[in-house]
Amino acid sequence: FFFFTCSNHSDQKSDERLTMTGGVPSSAAIGTLTVSNSVLENDTVLKLITVVASDKQLKVVRVKKGSDLKLECSENGMVEITQRGAILRSLAGPSLHYVLDDMLLGGHGAASNNAGCLRSCLAMSSIQSWMSVAHNLINGTADLSAVMSQLDSYLETKSFLIPSSRCTLADMEMCVALLKCNKEQNFPGNVARWLKTVHTQMLNLGASNLPSLEIQQAAAPLLLYGTEDFETYSTAAKNSVKAEGKQKDSSGLTAEQKAAAAAKRAKKKADQPGKDKKKANTPAADFDITALDIRVGKILKAWHHETSDKLFCEEIDLGEGEPRQIGSGLRPYYKTEDLVNRNVLVLCNLKSRKLAGFPSHGMVLCASNSDHTNVEFVVPPSGVPLGERVAFGDLTGDPEPENKIAKKKILEKLLPDLKTTADGTVAWKEHKAKTSKGAAKALNGMANATVG
């Protein structure tokens, strides 16, 4: 636990506070942070707080030399705090009347004052504990490998260190400590995912002296169109470690494996009756997006595939009475809890195929940026009935049967024009996706992204 010292100052200090408020007596939370230049420039989190805090509430006095660090605040009389951790938590909470509570404490700071709010009290205690771990890492009194191992296990089912929709002081302190202590940046999977999120959010808040993060980018999502040779894919997935040295494209197959799959498809096509050959040669340019049966579904269950490290196995309710099983290559981008009870858009008229042995009947649609470092679900507005078909502008038409989608390669022709607009709305060419409750969009509004 951290402790800080406090003392009552003379009336002279009170006069100084009156000067800061324009000579008007005030009980507003106003603080003065006195800090040396060297301390501030080397303290990523403290400097970030000085950036996001309002200059109407916090006055920063920078000292050229020394190692000064203290916070004077007027909450319930003059208080002086000299311990760094206590200063950070005070600035995030009571010293500035909890203005930064949601941003830095996950909203638990003010709530923890209510004795009945056990969840927030535990969260605040956890923030202090994680800050202590970060402090010990920086000082070399904690075992880095042991901390990373325990942290990786802890983050298996969590996005952040405490219950919060964004990173808090705990995440920021641990992020900085790990980046400073682990120069090689050989982080385990869950830690790497968490670090990337926290690092990005800190940069977005204005962190200027944050250590760089150079984690290898995750592979592109595995988009399956219903035309692949899945026996070949399954073999490639099982032997991915052995084939690591061979050049592969975004489908995960080597040139030899693709050639074998193409030969098998050609043989199958040659064995088809002449009538089917003629139909298969019909150009897909005659079709528009209405050929695809895109419907609203809800992910009821999600779990990791037993052998593929990219695939989620899902059960999705599409209003058909029985849920569908669908496989999605989204594990590099989402955790299991991000999927369960999520309403999504599902491409339904694809033939059932096996993905690494898992029977999959459909495809969950997602938006992706150009280098596939960011992937988001495309989702309907709330309240849309499960199974409702998504429309596109004024286009009308019945979806094509599953076998025709594959034979005429309709999906491959239509998907390149399925994108998000500047506001994240899904659209095919100029025709925007819509439901009975409004437009379908990328989950976090990803603009100008491809959808597949």
NUKOLTOR-201317 format. One record per residue (C-alpha): residue number from 1; y, z, x. Coordinates in nm, 2 decimals, padded with zeros to 4 digits. Layout:
BEGIN
<marpa NUM,<Y,Z,X>>;
...
END
This chain:
BEGIN
<marpa 1,<00.00,00.00,00.00>>;
<marpa 2,<00.35,-00.07,00.11>>;
<marpa 3,<00.63,00.19,00.10>>;
<marpa 4,<01.01,00.15,00.12>>;
<marpa 5,<01.29,00.40,00.18>>;
<marpa 6,<01.58,00.44,-00.06>>;
<marpa 7,<01.90,00.65,-00.05>>;
<marpa 8,<02.21,00.70,-00.25>>;
<marpa 9,<02.52,00.57,-00.08>>;
<marpa 10,<02.89,00.67,-00.10>>;
<marpa 11,<03.15,00.56,-00.35>>;
<marpa 12,<03.26,00.30,-00.09>>;
<marpa 13,<02.94,00.11,-00.16>>;
<marpa 14,<03.01,00.12,-00.53>>;
<marpa 15,<03.35,-00.03,-00.46>>;
<marpa 16,<03.19,-00.31,-00.27>>;
<marpa 17,<02.97,-00.39,-00.57>>;
<marpa 18,<03.28,-00.40,-00.80>>;
<marpa 19,<03.43,-00.65,-00.56>>;
<marpa 20,<03.11,-00.87,-00.59>>;
<marpa 21,<03.14,-00.87,-00.97>>;
<marpa 22,<03.51,-00.95,-00.97>>;
<marpa 23,<03.63,-00.59,-01.01>>;
<marpa 24,<03.44,-00.54,-01.34>>;
<marpa 25,<03.20,-00.25,-01.36>>;
<marpa 26,<02.85,-00.39,-01.41>>;
<marpa 27,<02.49,-00.28,-01.42>>;
<marpa 28,<02.36,-00.63,-01.35>>;
<marpa 29,<02.10,-00.67,-01.08>>;
<marpa 30,<02.29,-00.77,-00.77>>;
<marpa 31,<02.15,-00.76,-00.42>>;
<marpa 32,<02.26,-00.81,-00.06>>;
<marpa 33,<02.00,-00.93,00.19>>;
<marpa 34,<02.09,-00.87,00.55>>;
<marpa 35,<01.87,-01.07,00.79>>;
<marpa 36,<01.89,-01.21,01.14>>;
<marpa 37,<01.88,-01.59,01.19>>;
<marpa 38,<01.56,-01.57,01.39>>;
<marpa 39,<01.38,-01.36,01.13>>;
<marpa 40,<01.48,-01.58,00.84>>;
<marpa 41,<01.39,-01.91,01.01>>;
<marpa 42,<01.05,-01.78,01.10>>;
<marpa 43,<00.97,-01.64,00.76>>;
<marpa 44,<00.87,-01.92,00.53>>;
<marpa 45,<00.84,-01.72,00.21>>;
<marpa 46,<01.15,-01.51,00.25>>;
<marpa 47,<01.36,-01.82,00.32>>;
<marpa 48,<01.22,-01.99,00.02>>;
<marpa 49,<01.32,-01.70,-00.20>>;
<marpa 50,<01.68,-01.72,-00.07>>;
<marpa 51,<01.67,-02.09,-00.17>>;
<marpa 52,<01.55,-02.04,-00.53>>;
<marpa 53,<01.75,-01.72,-00.60>>;
<marpa 54,<02.09,-01.76,-00.76>>;
<marpa 55,<02.38,-01.69,-00.53>>;
<marpa 56,<02.54,-01.51,-00.82>>;
<marpa 57,<02.27,-01.24,-00.79>>;
<marpa 58,<02.18,-01.25,-00.42>>;
<marpa 59,<02.42,-01.24,-00.13>>;
<marpa 60,<02.26,-01.34,00.20>>;
<marpa 61,<02.43,-01.20,00.51>>;
<marpa 62,<02.29,-01.37,00.82>>;
<marpa 63,<02.31,-01.19,01.16>>;
<marpa 64,<02.32,-01.40,01.47>>;
<marpa 65,<02.12,-01.17,01.69>>;
<marpa 66,<01.86,-00.89,01.66>>;
<marpa 67,<01.58,-00.85,01.41>>;
<marpa 68,<01.77,-00.71,01.11>>;
<marpa 69,<01.60,-00.72,00.77>>;
<marpa 70,<01.71,-00.50,00.47>>;
<marpa 71,<01.78,-00.54,00.11>>;
<marpa 72,<02.05,-00.34,-00.07>>;
<marpa 73,<02.03,-00.36,-00.45>>;
<marpa 74,<02.22,-00.19,-00.73>>;
<marpa 75,<01.93,-00.13,-00.97>>;
<marpa 76,<01.97,00.23,-01.10>>;
<marpa 77,<02.21,00.32,-00.82>>;
<marpa 78,<02.23,00.19,-00.46>>;
<marpa 79,<01.89,00.14,-00.30>>;
<marpa 80,<01.81,00.01,00.05>>;
<marpa 81,<01.47,-00.15,00.12>>;
<marpa 82,<01.36,-00.22,00.47>>;
<marpa 83,<00.99,-00.31,00.44>>;
<marpa 84,<00.93,-00.69,00.43>>;
<marpa 85,<00.66,-00.69,00.16>>;
<marpa 86,<00.85,-00.46,-00.06>>;
<marpa 87,<01.16,-00.68,-00.02>>;
<marpa 88,<00.98,-00.99,-00.13>>;
<marpa 89,<00.83,-00.82,-00.44>>;
<marpa 90,<01.16,-00.66,-00.52>>;
<marpa 91,<01.35,-00.99,-00.50>>;
<marpa 92,<01.08,-01.15,-00.72>>;
<marpa 93,<01.10,-00.87,-00.97>>;
<marpa 94,<01.33,-00.58,-01.05>>;
<marpa 95,<01.61,-00.63,-00.80>>;
<marpa 96,<01.72,-00.95,-00.97>>;
<marpa 97,<01.62,-00.84,-01.32>>;
<marpa 98,<01.29,-01.05,-01.31>>;
<marpa 99,<01.47,-01.38,-01.31>>;
<marpa 100,<01.21,-01.51,-01.06>>;
<marpa 101,<00.92,-01.33,-01.23>>;
<marpa 102,<00.75,-01.64,-01.37>>;
<marpa 103,<00.81,-01.84,-01.05>>;
<marpa 104,<00.68,-01.59,-00.80>>;
<marpa 105,<00.48,-01.32,-00.99>>;
<marpa 106,<00.31,-01.52,-01.25>>;
<marpa 107,<00.51,-01.34,-01.52>>;
<marpa 108,<00.33,-01.02,-01.45>>;
<marpa 109,<00.62,-00.83,-01.29>>;
<marpa 110,<00.81,-00.73,-01.61>>;
<marpa 111,<00.49,-00.70,-01.81>>;
<marpa 112,<00.35,-00.45,-01.57>>;
<marpa 113,<00.62,-00.20,-01.67>>;
<marpa 114,<00.44,-00.17,-02.00>>;
<marpa 115,<00.16,00.09,-01.95>>;
<marpa 116,<-00.05,-00.09,-02.20>>;
<marpa 117,<-00.06,-00.42,-02.02>>;
<marpa 118,<-00.35,-00.35,-01.78>>;
<marpa 119,<-00.40,-00.72,-01.70>>;
<marpa 120,<-00.05,-00.75,-01.55>>;
<marpa 121,<-00.07,-00.41,-01.37>>;
<marpa 122,<-00.39,-00.53,-01.20>>;
<marpa 123,<-00.23,-00.87,-01.12>>;
<marpa 124,<00.06,-00.69,-00.95>>;
<marpa 125,<-00.18,-00.47,-00.75>>;
<marpa 126,<-00.37,-00.79,-00.65>>;
<marpa 127,<-00.05,-00.96,-00.53>>;
<marpa 128,<00.02,-00.66,-00.30>>;
<marpa 129,<-00.34,-00.66,-00.17>>;
<marpa 130,<-00.33,-01.03,-00.09>>;
<marpa 131,<00.00,-00.99,00.08>>;
<marpa 132,<-00.16,-00.72,00.29>>;
<marpa 133,<-00.45,-00.95,00.39>>;
<marpa 134,<-00.20,-01.22,00.49>>;
<marpa 135,<-00.01,-00.96,00.70>>;
<marpa 136,<-00.33,-00.86,00.87>>;
<marpa 137,<-00.42,-01.22,00.95>>;
<marpa 138,<-00.08,-01.28,01.11>>;
<marpa 139,<-00.12,-00.96,01.32>>;
<marpa 140,<-00.47,-01.05,01.42>>;
<marpa 141,<-00.63,-00.75,01.27>>;
<marpa 142,<-00.84,-00.95,01.01>>;
<marpa 143,<-01.14,-01.17,01.09>>;
<marpa 144,<-01.02,-01.53,01.00>>;
<marpa 145,<-01.37,-01.67,00.94>>;
<marpa 146,<-01.47,-01.38,00.72>>;
<marpa 147,<-01.15,-01.41,00.52>>;
<marpa 148,<-01.20,-01.78,00.47>>;
<marpa 149,<-01.56,-01.74,00.36>>;
<marpa 150,<-01.48,-01.47,00.11>>;
<marpa 151,<-01.17,-01.67,-00.01>>;
<marpa 152,<-01.38,-01.98,-00.06>>;
<marpa 153,<-01.62,-01.79,-00.28>>;
<marpa 154,<-01.34,-01.62,-00.47>>;
<marpa 155,<-01.17,-01.96,-00.55>>;
<marpa 156,<-01.50,-02.12,-00.68>>;
<marpa 157,<-01.38,-02.05,-01.04>>;
<marpa 158,<-01.01,-02.00,-00.99>>;
<marpa 159,<-00.70,-02.22,-00.93>>;
<marpa 160,<-00.48,-01.94,-00.79>>;
<marpa 161,<-00.53,-01.59,-00.65>>;
<marpa 162,<-00.41,-01.41,-00.96>>;
<marpa 163,<-00.41,-01.52,-01.33>>;
<marpa 164,<-00.12,-01.76,-01.33>>;
<marpa 165,<-00.03,-02.12,-01.41>>;
<marpa 166,<00.13,-02.17,-01.07>>;
<marpa 167,<00.12,-02.02,-00.72>>;
<marpa 168,<00.26,-01.67,-00.67>>;
<marpa 169,<00.38,-01.46,-00.38>>;
<marpa 170,<00.01,-01.39,-00.31>>;
<marpa 171,<-00.08,-01.76,-00.28>>;
<marpa 172,<00.23,-01.84,-00.07>>;
<marpa 173,<00.18,-01.56,00.18>>;
<marpa 174,<-00.19,-01.64,00.22>>;
<marpa 175,<-00.12,-02.02,00.25>>;
<marpa 176,<00.13,-01.96,00.53>>;
<marpa 177,<-00.09,-01.71,00.71>>;
<marpa 178,<-00.40,-01.95,00.70>>;
<marpa 179,<-00.19,-02.24,00.83>>;
<marpa 180,<-00.05,-02.04,01.11>>;
<marpa 181,<-00.39,-01.88,01.21>>;
<marpa 182,<-00.61,-02.19,01.17>>;
<marpa 183,<-00.45,-02.46,01.38>>;
<marpa 184,<-00.76,-02.68,01.35>>;
<marpa 185,<-00.73,-02.67,00.97>>;
<marpa 186,<-01.11,-02.67,00.92>>;
<marpa 187,<-01.10,-02.51,00.58>>;
<marpa 188,<-01.39,-02.49,00.34>>;
<marpa 189,<-01.38,-02.70,00.02>>;
<marpa 190,<-01.24,-02.45,-00.23>>;
<marpa 191,<-00.98,-02.32,00.02>>;
<marpa 192,<-00.88,-02.67,00.11>>;
<marpa 193,<-00.82,-02.76,-00.26>>;
<marpa 194,<-00.62,-02.45,-00.32>>;
<marpa 195,<-00.42,-02.49,-00.01>>;
<marpa 196,<-00.32,-02.84,-00.10>>;
<marpa 197,<-00.20,-02.73,-00.44>>;
<marpa 198,<00.00,-02.43,-00.31>>;
<marpa 199,<00.15,-02.63,-00.02>>;
<marpa 200,<00.27,-02.90,-00.26>>;
<marpa 201,<00.42,-02.65,-00.50>>;
<marpa 202,<00.60,-02.47,-00.22>>;
<marpa 203,<00.75,-02.79,-00.09>>;
<marpa 204,<00.86,-02.88,-00.45>>;
<marpa 205,<01.04,-02.55,-00.47>>;
<marpa 206,<01.23,-02.63,-00.15>>;
<marpa 207,<01.04,-02.47,00.14>>;
<marpa 208,<01.19,-02.61,00.45>>;
<marpa 209,<01.00,-02.44,00.73>>;
<marpa 210,<00.65,-02.45,00.59>>;
<marpa 211,<00.37,-02.54,00.84>>;
<marpa 212,<00.23,-02.89,00.79>>;
<marpa 213,<-00.10,-02.94,00.61>>;
<marpa 214,<-00.33,-03.23,00.72>>;
<marpa 215,<-00.64,-03.19,00.51>>;
<marpa 216,<-00.85,-03.51,00.49>>;
<marpa 217,<-00.80,-03.68,00.16>>;
<marpa 218,<-01.07,-03.67,-00.10>>;
<marpa 219,<-01.26,-03.99,-00.18>>;
<marpa 220,<-01.14,-04.21,-00.47>>;
<marpa 221,<-01.29,-04.12,-00.81>>;
<marpa 222,<-01.61,-04.30,-00.89>>;
<marpa 223,<-01.53,-04.55,-01.17>>;
<marpa 224,<-01.84,-04.68,-01.34>>;
<marpa 225,<-01.82,-04.99,-01.56>>;
<marpa 226,<-02.18,-05.01,-01.70>>;
<marpa 227,<-02.27,-05.31,-01.49>>;
<marpa 228,<-02.37,-05.14,-01.16>>;
<marpa 229,<-02.73,-05.12,-01.04>>;
<marpa 230,<-02.77,-04.75,-01.07>>;
<marpa 231,<-03.10,-04.73,-00.89>>;
<marpa 232,<-02.92,-04.85,-00.58>>;
<marpa 233,<-02.63,-04.61,-00.65>>;
<marpa 234,<-02.87,-04.32,-00.68>>;
<marpa 235,<-03.03,-04.41,-00.35>>;
<marpa 236,<-02.68,-04.44,-00.19>>;
<marpa 237,<-02.58,-04.09,-00.32>>;
<marpa 238,<-02.90,-03.92,-00.19>>;
<marpa 239,<-02.86,-04.08,00.15>>;
<marpa 240,<-02.48,-04.05,00.18>>;
<marpa 241,<-02.50,-03.82,00.48>>;
<marpa 242,<-02.74,-04.05,00.67>>;
<marpa 243,<-02.53,-04.35,00.59>>;
<marpa 244,<-02.20,-04.19,00.68>>;
<marpa 245,<-02.15,-04.41,00.98>>;
<marpa 246,<-02.19,-04.73,00.78>>;
<marpa 247,<-01.88,-04.90,00.63>>;
<marpa 248,<-01.86,-04.85,00.25>>;
<marpa 249,<-01.61,-04.96,-00.01>>;
<marpa 250,<-01.48,-04.74,-00.30>>;
<marpa 251,<-01.80,-04.78,-00.50>>;
<marpa 252,<-01.99,-04.58,-00.23>>;
<marpa 253,<-02.23,-04.87,-00.14>>;
<marpa 254,<-02.28,-05.04,00.19>>;
<marpa 255,<-02.26,-05.42,00.22>>;
<marpa 256,<-02.64,-05.43,00.24>>;
<marpa 257,<-02.68,-05.22,-00.07>>;
<marpa 258,<-02.43,-05.44,-00.26>>;
<marpa 259,<-02.61,-05.75,-00.16>>;
<marpa 260,<-02.94,-05.61,-00.28>>;
<marpa 261,<-02.78,-05.51,-00.61>>;
<marpa 262,<-02.62,-05.86,-00.65>>;
<marpa 263,<-02.96,-06.03,-00.58>>;
<marpa 264,<-03.13,-05.81,-00.84>>;
<marpa 265,<-02.86,-05.90,-01.10>>;
<marpa 266,<-02.89,-06.27,-01.02>>;
<marpa 267,<-03.27,-06.26,-01.07>>;
<marpa 268,<-03.23,-06.08,-01.40>>;
<marpa 269,<-02.97,-06.33,-01.52>>;
<marpa 270,<-03.20,-06.62,-01.42>>;
<marpa 271,<-03.48,-06.48,-01.64>>;
<marpa 272,<-03.26,-06.47,-01.95>>;
<marpa 273,<-03.31,-06.73,-02.22>>;
<marpa 274,<-03.07,-07.03,-02.22>>;
<marpa 275,<-02.89,-06.91,-02.53>>;
<marpa 276,<-02.79,-06.58,-02.37>>;
<marpa 277,<-02.67,-06.77,-02.05>>;
<marpa 278,<-02.44,-06.98,-02.26>>;
<marpa 279,<-02.29,-06.67,-02.43>>;
<marpa 280,<-02.25,-06.49,-02.09>>;
<marpa 281,<-02.04,-06.78,-01.96>>;
<marpa 282,<-01.78,-06.73,-02.24>>;
<marpa 283,<-01.46,-06.63,-02.05>>;
<marpa 284,<-01.34,-06.27,-02.10>>;
<marpa 285,<-00.98,-06.39,-02.11>>;
<marpa 286,<-01.04,-06.43,-02.49>>;
<marpa 287,<-01.06,-06.06,-02.53>>;
<marpa 288,<-00.78,-05.80,-02.55>>;
<marpa 289,<-00.80,-05.42,-02.52>>;
<marpa 290,<-00.93,-05.39,-02.88>>;
<marpa 291,<-01.27,-05.50,-02.74>>;
<marpa 292,<-01.30,-05.15,-02.59>>;
<marpa 293,<-01.39,-04.86,-02.81>>;
<marpa 294,<-01.17,-04.58,-02.68>>;
<marpa 295,<-01.20,-04.26,-02.88>>;
<marpa 296,<-01.09,-03.89,-02.87>>;
<marpa 297,<-01.35,-03.65,-02.75>>;
<marpa 298,<-01.38,-03.28,-02.65>>;
<marpa 299,<-01.57,-03.17,-02.35>>;
<marpa 300,<-01.80,-02.89,-02.47>>;
<marpa 301,<-01.99,-02.83,-02.15>>;
<marpa 302,<-01.95,-02.93,-01.78>>;
<marpa 303,<-02.16,-02.86,-01.48>>;
<marpa 304,<-02.22,-02.98,-01.12>>;
<marpa 305,<-02.47,-03.26,-01.06>>;
<marpa 306,<-02.77,-03.13,-00.87>>;
<marpa 307,<-02.76,-03.39,-00.59>>;
<marpa 308,<-02.43,-03.57,-00.60>>;
<marpa 309,<-02.12,-03.38,-00.47>>;
<marpa 310,<-01.89,-03.61,-00.67>>;
<marpa 311,<-02.03,-03.59,-01.02>>;
<marpa 312,<-01.97,-03.36,-01.31>>;
<marpa 313,<-02.23,-03.37,-01.59>>;
<marpa 314,<-02.07,-03.33,-01.93>>;
<marpa 315,<-02.15,-03.29,-02.30>>;
<marpa 316,<-01.87,-03.44,-02.51>>;
<marpa 317,<-01.82,-03.42,-02.88>>;
<marpa 318,<-01.70,-03.76,-03.02>>;
<marpa 319,<-01.75,-03.67,-03.39>>;
<marpa 320,<-02.09,-03.84,-03.39>>;
<marpa 321,<-02.29,-03.54,-03.49>>;
<marpa 322,<-02.46,-03.50,-03.16>>;
<marpa 323,<-02.26,-03.47,-02.83>>;
<marpa 324,<-02.29,-03.74,-02.57>>;
<marpa 325,<-02.39,-03.68,-02.21>>;
<marpa 326,<-02.15,-03.85,-01.97>>;
<marpa 327,<-02.12,-03.83,-01.59>>;
<marpa 328,<-01.77,-03.84,-01.42>>;
<marpa 329,<-01.69,-03.86,-01.05>>;
<marpa 330,<-01.41,-03.60,-01.07>>;
<marpa 331,<-01.53,-03.30,-00.87>>;
<marpa 332,<-01.29,-03.38,-00.58>>;
<marpa 333,<-01.00,-03.33,-00.83>>;
<marpa 334,<-01.10,-03.07,-01.09>>;
<marpa 335,<-01.29,-02.74,-01.13>>;
<marpa 336,<-01.55,-02.68,-01.40>>;
<marpa 337,<-01.31,-02.46,-01.60>>;
<marpa 338,<-01.05,-02.75,-01.61>>;
<marpa 339,<-01.30,-02.96,-01.81>>;
<marpa 340,<-01.45,-02.72,-02.06>>;
<marpa 341,<-01.28,-02.74,-02.41>>;
<marpa 342,<-01.05,-03.02,-02.28>>;
<marpa 343,<-00.97,-03.30,-02.52>>;
<marpa 344,<-00.99,-03.64,-02.35>>;
<marpa 345,<-01.01,-04.01,-02.41>>;
<marpa 346,<-01.36,-04.16,-02.38>>;
<marpa 347,<-01.46,-04.52,-02.34>>;
<marpa 348,<-01.76,-04.53,-02.58>>;
<marpa 349,<-01.90,-04.88,-02.59>>;
<marpa 350,<-02.07,-04.88,-02.25>>;
<marpa 351,<-02.45,-04.90,-02.23>>;
<marpa 352,<-02.63,-04.58,-02.14>>;
<marpa 353,<-02.71,-04.58,-01.77>>;
<marpa 354,<-02.83,-04.32,-01.51>>;
<marpa 355,<-02.59,-04.19,-01.25>>;
<marpa 356,<-02.79,-04.04,-00.97>>;
<marpa 357,<-03.06,-03.98,-01.22>>;
<marpa 358,<-02.83,-03.83,-01.49>>;
<marpa 359,<-02.82,-04.03,-01.82>>;
<marpa 360,<-02.46,-04.12,-01.89>>;
<marpa 361,<-02.33,-04.29,-02.21>>;
<marpa 362,<-01.96,-04.36,-02.18>>;
<marpa 363,<-01.67,-04.30,-01.94>>;
<marpa 364,<-01.40,-04.03,-01.94>>;
<marpa 365,<-01.07,-04.21,-01.87>>;
<marpa 366,<-00.83,-04.08,-01.61>>;
<marpa 367,<-00.50,-04.19,-01.45>>;
<marpa 368,<-00.49,-04.23,-01.07>>;
<marpa 369,<-00.22,-04.31,-00.82>>;
<marpa 370,<-00.25,-04.60,-00.57>>;
<marpa 371,<-00.42,-04.41,-00.29>>;
<marpa 372,<-00.63,-04.20,-00.53>>;
<marpa 373,<-00.50,-03.87,-00.39>>;
<marpa 374,<-00.40,-03.76,-00.74>>;
<marpa 375,<-00.61,-03.80,-01.06>>;
<marpa 376,<-00.52,-03.68,-01.41>>;
<marpa 377,<-00.70,-03.69,-01.74>>;
<marpa 378,<-00.54,-03.91,-02.00>>;
<marpa 379,<-00.53,-03.70,-02.32>>;
<marpa 380,<-00.44,-03.73,-02.69>>;
<marpa 381,<-00.17,-03.51,-02.86>>;
<marpa 382,<-00.30,-03.19,-03.01>>;
<marpa 383,<-00.45,-03.21,-03.36>>;
<marpa 384,<-00.61,-03.55,-03.33>>;
<marpa 385,<-00.95,-03.55,-03.50>>;
<marpa 386,<-01.25,-03.59,-03.27>>;
<marpa 387,<-01.39,-03.94,-03.28>>;
<marpa 388,<-01.06,-04.10,-03.38>>;
<marpa 389,<-01.02,-04.45,-03.22>>;
<marpa 390,<-00.71,-04.50,-03.00>>;
<marpa 391,<-00.50,-04.80,-03.11>>;
<marpa 392,<-00.28,-05.01,-02.88>>;
<marpa 393,<00.06,-05.12,-03.03>>;
<marpa 394,<00.01,-05.37,-03.31>>;
<marpa 395,<-00.32,-05.51,-03.18>>;
<marpa 396,<-00.61,-05.50,-03.42>>;
<marpa 397,<-00.98,-05.58,-03.38>>;
<marpa 398,<-01.33,-05.43,-03.38>>;
<marpa 399,<-01.48,-05.32,-03.05>>;
<marpa 400,<-01.74,-05.54,-02.89>>;
<marpa 401,<-02.10,-05.42,-02.88>>;
<marpa 402,<-02.22,-05.25,-02.56>>;
<marpa 403,<-02.44,-05.53,-02.43>>;
<marpa 404,<-02.15,-05.78,-02.46>>;
<marpa 405,<-01.92,-05.56,-02.26>>;
<marpa 406,<-02.16,-05.57,-01.97>>;
<marpa 407,<-02.27,-05.94,-02.00>>;
<marpa 408,<-01.92,-06.08,-02.02>>;
<marpa 409,<-01.77,-05.84,-01.77>>;
<marpa 410,<-01.50,-05.75,-02.03>>;
<marpa 411,<-01.43,-05.41,-01.88>>;
<marpa 412,<-01.36,-05.55,-01.53>>;
<marpa 413,<-01.11,-05.81,-01.68>>;
<marpa 414,<-00.92,-05.56,-01.91>>;
<marpa 415,<-00.90,-05.25,-01.69>>;
<marpa 416,<-00.65,-05.39,-01.43>>;
<marpa 417,<-00.39,-05.40,-01.71>>;
<marpa 418,<-00.46,-05.05,-01.84>>;
<marpa 419,<-00.19,-04.83,-01.68>>;
<marpa 420,<00.06,-04.56,-01.75>>;
<marpa 421,<00.43,-04.63,-01.82>>;
<marpa 422,<00.73,-04.46,-01.65>>;
<marpa 423,<00.69,-04.16,-01.89>>;
<marpa 424,<00.31,-04.13,-01.84>>;
<marpa 425,<00.21,-04.31,-02.17>>;
<marpa 426,<-00.11,-04.51,-02.15>>;
<marpa 427,<-00.06,-04.88,-02.22>>;
<marpa 428,<-00.24,-05.21,-02.19>>;
<marpa 429,<00.01,-05.46,-02.08>>;
<marpa 430,<00.31,-05.39,-02.32>>;
<marpa 431,<00.09,-05.23,-02.59>>;
<marpa 432,<00.11,-04.85,-02.58>>;
<marpa 433,<-00.18,-04.63,-02.67>>;
<marpa 434,<-00.13,-04.43,-02.99>>;
<marpa 435,<-00.32,-04.19,-03.22>>;
<marpa 436,<-00.25,-04.05,-03.57>>;
<marpa 437,<-00.05,-03.77,-03.39>>;
<marpa 438,<00.14,-03.97,-03.14>>;
<marpa 439,<00.10,-04.14,-02.80>>;
<marpa 440,<-00.18,-04.08,-02.55>>;
<marpa 441,<-00.05,-03.98,-02.21>>;
<marpa 442,<-00.16,-03.87,-01.86>>;
<marpa 443,<-00.21,-03.49,-01.86>>;
<marpa 444,<00.09,-03.41,-01.63>>;
<marpa 445,<00.28,-03.73,-01.71>>;
<marpa 446,<00.17,-03.94,-01.40>>;
<marpa 447,<00.39,-04.25,-01.41>>;
<marpa 448,<00.29,-04.61,-01.32>>;
<marpa 449,<-00.07,-04.51,-01.25>>;
<marpa 450,<-00.39,-04.71,-01.31>>;
<marpa 451,<-00.63,-04.59,-01.58>>;
<marpa 452,<-01.00,-04.61,-01.56>>;
END
